[in-house]
Amino acid sequence: MKKYKKISAEDLYYLESSDMHPANTFFHFSFANYYDPDNINFGVLRVLNDDSVRPNSGFGTHPHREMEIFSYVVDGKLTHRDSAGNQEILSRGHVQCISAGTGLTHSEMNEQNDWCRFLQIWVVPEKKNLPIRYDLQKFSFEDRNNKLLQIISGTKNKDVAPLYLCQDVNVYVSELTKKDRHLPFMLNSDRQAYIFCFEGSIDIAGYPSLKERDSLEIFGQANPVFSLASDKAHFIIIEMQKVY
């Protein structure tokens, strides 16, 4: 029997931008002042924040440690700076990975005159006191257009994707534009996946459809097939070891 759970966009905790918070944010899990003891994590996935950052604003310098963090830019330009000396500007479809490990500070700023939307995602590391690491990959539209692109792998298979996290995870994205394109995905019996449709709408064979900002949790053996339910769609799959 299929085991899954759909999370509607309306069920996400929403915080509007203000003098205290630089973004319109949809929180998928407990974070900062939002706390729900029944919604802390999904396996090793600890944070998924969908941030739309105001122009000429952002998340100023702040510390992290003992966490694997990656960001996926949806729209606009995001400027990253950190205490290890890295400075980058990311655009749509670009991905950065940070191993916060023993501790670093960083900022994520929108220094443009337009809004910037990005997904901020945290994964619990497989062990503590990891060395600090920063990696960036500037994927193109063609890389993910009408196909499943693996953007991140884990330590067990770090060579299969351009980026990796220090955890047993795999991350895929796709931007669908063709109505006749169907993308199959295989989930093994000992795995689970978090699927987030952040632009447009998708049909998933055998599962509920997802409109913009809907999510789906799938547990165990599954063979979902993704296709368009709107003119275009953009979604991410975060796959990991199943938690029993």
Summary of the structure (lengths in Angstrom):
residues: 244
radius of gyration: 17.1
end to end distance: 15.9
largest distance: 50.0
contacts: 802
relative contact order: 0.18
helix: 5%
strand: 56%
